[in-house]
Amino acid sequence: MTTDIAVMARRGVTLMVRSPMTLSTAAFMPIVLLLLLSVSFGAVVLPGAGVSAYVQFATPLFVTMGVAFGAISTAIAAQQDRTSGFDDRVRTLPVSPVAPLAGRIIADVGRNLLTLLLVTIVAVALGFRFANGVVGVVVYVVLPLVFGIGISWFMVAVAMSAGSAESAASILNAVMLVLSFLSTGLVPLTDLPGWAQPIAEANPVSHVIEAMRAATTAGASVLGSDAVVTVAWSAGLSLACGYLAVRAYRRAR
């Protein structure tokens, strides 16, 4: 199975390299949102603090959004493989049913890393800083990539159960918009309406964001509870949704 996954991962990397738009699009939206919201929204959320302070506050959200929305393209591509005939050809070979899905998800870790780097470079130009040492930088980079694997399995599970790529895209975009905006990414938890605060506290995206903030804040605990919860969410999504995705893949014709 390991060899099968490696072959499929190499195929995924090859497809990305041949489609530069796939790589650039993954980073384009979060960078645009970072620029627009920091300038127009920052003074409202953090009055008197300046653009750089809001960039420091909000950058983890835009990195996480880039990774999460990139996972949507992973799920759509997996769904298109099913309808294009590629999976039919794979089924005639002694290939593990895990490999076509896991291979895509592993390959997309590279795209997620590129998205993270591009968004962070723009954020640094706007005033974002790492103030918690080398360990903080490592945690800032690793956590969204780990979460990206978990959320990718969730999205692939949804796509494998959807009737078409279009319906899968509609469902997944709606889910990610809700998770992104009903989180602590744009405003502090206390500034959210009372009914939204419990949702934001339970939202896995909030835990990723808070863990990344702690990783870049001087004196904060780099491996605090939010980092632990993020890893737990990622592992749970990978195991549960991975099982459901492979099960749906096996049943598909």
Secondary structure, DSSP 8 states (H G I E B T S, - for coil): -HHHHHHHHHHHHHHHHT-HHHHHHHHHHHHHHHHHHHHHHHHHHSTTT-HHHHHHHHHHHHHHHHHHHHHHHHHHHHHHHHHHTHHHHHHTSS--TTHHHHHHHHHHHHHHHHHHHHHHHHHHHTT----SHHHHHHHHHHHHHHHHHHHHHHHHHHHHHSSSHHHHHHHHHHHHHHHHHSSSSSS-GGGS-TTTHHHHHH-HHHHHHHHHHHHTSTTS-TT-HHHHHHHHHHHHHHHHHHHHHHHHHHH--
